[in-house]
Amino acid sequence: TSGGKLVLSNGKIMEVFKANKDAEREYISALNKLADELDCEKYIMLAPTQLEFDESEYRHYADSQKETIENIYGGLKGFKTVNIYDSLKENKGDYIYFKTDHHWTQRGAYLAYERLMEAKGDKATPLEDFKHEKLSGFLGYLYNQANEPTYSKYADDIEYFMGDENYTIYEKGLMPMEISFLISRRFIQSLTRLLLLYTVFLWAGTTPLQELKQITKTAKLSSL
């Protein structure tokens, strides 16, 4: 994003993206080095921020994220690239980005899950197969950065979708330690009582390696 610049428009707080060729080259180099060291299937999915699809006049303050994503994908070796851009664009009228935060919502994340499973030659579990629940009153990171109290009236809802299984997630950070916790409805409800709504979808920050386990399946997710 562009030095923390924000656009406040139509009840949404959005980051302004500015292309940085030096940062692109460094990112490509780091990922290609990682590809050389990892002996496994590697997938990458780069997602644009909300302003990319906004139809207001403020859209023109930002550079094209589509062009940046394509440039990065074109420089990578050893990765299978996943196109989430088109799905987000096709569904831009849905609640796929938070109004007061820089993350996508669980509905936006589900679109990413569909595209990843498609890239792997598998099928996503239909959203209708999950139990739908909702938490209200979430004011995200961008709300705090904007320092505009009137935007509290645009507080977000956090939807979450629970299957029949409980999951345990193991997070391995930069420190030599492992954090594990059980993802369940009771766990989410406890976060709500503590007003820790952010942790419903982002627990313990961003870690280099996450491993999710349930009784029948194990999936590994890693990121830089």
N, C-alpha and C positions, 0 to 999 in steps of 0.2 A: 504494500500500500504506500501511499504518497505521504511520508512524514507524519502519519497520524491524522491526515486531513479527513474530515467527515462531511457527509451530505445529510441534512435532515429534510425529508420531503414526504408528504402524504403519510405521516405516522410511522415512518421507517428511518432508522439511522444506518447509514451505509458508508463503508470505507471507499476511498478513492484510490484506484490502482494506477500506478505509473510504471512503465516498463523499465527494467534495469538490465542492460545487456551483460554487464560484468557479473551481476548476481546470477544471471541465467547460465553463463559459462561455468561459473564455480559450482553451481548446482548439478549441471550435467557431468562435470568432471568427478564430483563426489559420488554420484550415483553409478557412473561407469566403473569407478574403483570398487564400489561395493559389489557390483555385478561380478567382477572378476574373483571376488573372495567368497561368494556364496554359491554353493553347489546345489541349487534347487530352482524350481520355477519361480520366477519373479514377475510381479505385476505392479504397474504404477497407474494411479488415477489422480489427475490434477483437476481440481474443481475451482471454477470461478466464484468470485464473491457476488453478492446480490446486485450491486450497481450495474453489472454487465448486462442484466436483462431488464433494467428499469427503463420505462418509456418516457420519463420526464426529461426536461431540457438539461438536467444535471448530468445525465449519462455522458455527455460530450466532454465533461471535465476529466474523464478517465481514459487511459489507453486501452486498446483491445486485449482482453485476457485470452481470447480465442487464439490470436496470433502468437502470443507468448507461449501458450500451452503447446501449440503445434511446433514452434521452434524447439522447445525442450524435447518433446517426443522425437523430433527428427534427429536430435543429437545423441540419443541414448542407444546403448548396445546391450543386448542380453535381457531386455525387459519386454514383456508383453504389455502394450499400452491399452488402457481401457477408456473409452469415450463416454464420459458422463455429461459433457457439455450439451449435447443435443437433447438428452432426456430432461435436463434442467430447463432448457429453453422451451421445450414443448409443454412443460408443466409449470411455467413461470406464474400462471394465475392461481396456482394452488399454494398452500401454506408450507412451502419448502425451505424458506429462510425465516429465521427469527426477525422480528421488527426491531429489537433492541440489543441484538447480539450479532457477532460476526460468524457464528456457526450456522450450518443448515439445521433444520428441524429433523425429527425422526422420520418424517415423510420424505424429506430430501435425502436422508441417509438410506432410506429403503430403495429409492431409485438407484443409488450407487450400488447397493447390494444386488439389485437385479442385473445391472450391467456387469458386475464382477462375476456373478454366477454364469452369465451368458458367455463371457470371455473364457471361462473355465470349462465350457461345454456342459454345464449343469443347469438346473432350474431352481429359481428362487421359490421359497415357500410363500404362497399367496398371503397378502396382508390380511385378508379376511379370516385366515386361520388363527390369527392371534387375538388375544383378549385386549381390547382397547380401553385405556384409562387416561385420565388427564389431570394435570396439576395447573393451577392458575396463579397469576400474580408474579411471574418471573420477569425481573428487570436485569438485562444482561450487561456484559462488559462494555459495549458501546454506549449504553445509557450512562454508565458512570463516567466514561471518557467525554461524552458530549456536554456534561454539566448543564443540562436543560431540564429542570424539574417538571415543566409542563408535559414532557413526554412520558411521565409516569402513567398517564391515562392510556397509553398504548402498550401496557404490560402484556407480555406474551403468555401463552399457554404452553406447557410442556406435555405433549402426548407421549405415552409409552405403550409398547405392545408386548405383551407377555405370552409366551408359549406355555405348554404344560410342564416343561422341564425347568429345573433350576440349573444355573451354571456357576462354576467357580472360575474366576479370572485370576491369572498369575501375571504380575507385572515385574519386569526386570529393568531397572533403571541404570543410570550411569554408575551409581554406587554399587558395591558388591553385596546386594541384598535383594530379596524377593518379597513382594507383597502379594498376599492372596486374600480374596474375600468372596463370599457367596452372593450371587445376584439372584434375588428373589423378590416377590411382592412385599414381604415383610421388611426386607432391606430398604427398598424404595420408600415405603411408608415411614420408616424411621428417619430417613433423610428429610422427608417433608416436615416431620414434627420439629426437626432441628433447623428448619428454614434453609437447608443446604440444597436448594433446587438445582444449582449448577452441577452438583455431583451426580444427579440422576443420569446425565448423559456424558459427563466428563469427570471421571474419578482419578484423582492423584496425578492430574496433569498429563502431559504427553511423554510416553516412555518409549525407548528404542525397541522393546520387544514385549508383546502381549500374547498370552496363550489362554484360550478359552476351552474349558473342559466340561462335558456333560457325560452322561452314562454311555451313550453310544457313539459319540463323535468327538474328535479333537480338531480344532482349527487354530492355526497360528497366523497372527497378524504382526507384521513388523513395519516400522517406519523410521525415517531419519528425522 
